[in-house]
Amino acid sequence: MTSTTLIPQELVRTTVKLTGEDGNAFSILGLTKRALKKAGNSQAVVDAYMEQATSGDYNHLLAVTMQFADVA
């Protein structure tokens, strides 16, 4: 399966600290969603992240997260 992540032009990149955190998918989704909101992104950007991040397996989630945010 190959898919293309569509990054909204209005995305305000932020940093998400995942190192040392619980590595389950729900934790990554929650941390990233909160970071995107805190950075001032619109609900449409957050929704785009959530839709794309949950459209595949765990590796897809990580790939989408790294395209929407800088992962530390």
Buried (B, 14 or more C-beta within 10 A) or exposed (E): EEEEBEBBEEBBEBEBEBEEEEEEBEEBBEBBBEBBBEBEBBEEBBEBBBEBBEEBEEEBBBBBBBBBBEBE
